[in-house]
């Protein structure tokens, strides 16, 4: 079952990374909603905590990467919106 979890983790995490890269390169944050990013970040962080609680490597792997990516998008939204 863990292989299904890792497959899902890789796909969902990889799907999020191009948005982070595009935002970093273009500095265009006009299409990003800060309240959505905050809710997403908190949700992913809670999934990460839950992954540790359940001792699920796939949940920990996916959510550790995604929480960092979500943090970067929030950071970009804040700093690039000021310019």
N, C-alpha and C positions, 0 to 999 in steps of 0.2 A: 504493500500500500504506500509505503514511503516514496517509491519511484513515481507514483502518480502525483504525489505532493511536490516532489522536486520538478517534475515536468511542468506542472502548473506554476510553480515558483519561477522557473526560468522564463516561461512565456510571458507571464504578467509583469515581471520585473523588466524584462527586455523591452516590452511594449512601452514602458514609461520613459526609458532612457533617451529616445530620440527627441522628446519634448524638452527635456533638460538641456540637451546639447544645442538644439535649435534656439532656445531662449538665451543661452549663454552666448552663442555666436551672433545672433541678430539684436540682442538686447530689447526685443519687442515683447513687452509684457501686457500689451493692451487687451489681449484675449484671455488673460488669466484673472480669475476672481480670487482675491485674498481670503475672503471668508471660506470659500470652497477649499483652498489650499490648507488653511488652518484646520478645518474639519477633517480633511483627508490625512494630514500629518498626525493629528491626535488619534484617528482611527487606526492608522498603520502602526503607530507606537503601541497602542493597546493590543493589536494583533501580535506584535513582537513580544510584549510581556506575556501574553497568553501562550505563545510558542515556547517560551522558556518554561512556563508553568507545566505545559504538556510534554516538555522535553522532545519537541518535534524539530529535527534539524531542517526540514524543508521550510517550515514556517519561520524559523529563526533566520535562515539564509535569505529568503525572499524579503521579509519585512525589514531586516537590517539594511539591506541595500536600498529598498524603497523609502525607508524613513530618511535616509541621507539624501536621496534624490528629491524628496518632497521638501526637505529643509532648504536645499539649494534653490528650488523654485520659489519658495516663500522669500528667501533672501534676495533673489533676483527681482521679484515683484516689488519689494520694498526699495531696493537701491536704484533700480532702473526706472521706477515710477517718478522718482524725484528729479530726473534729468529732463 
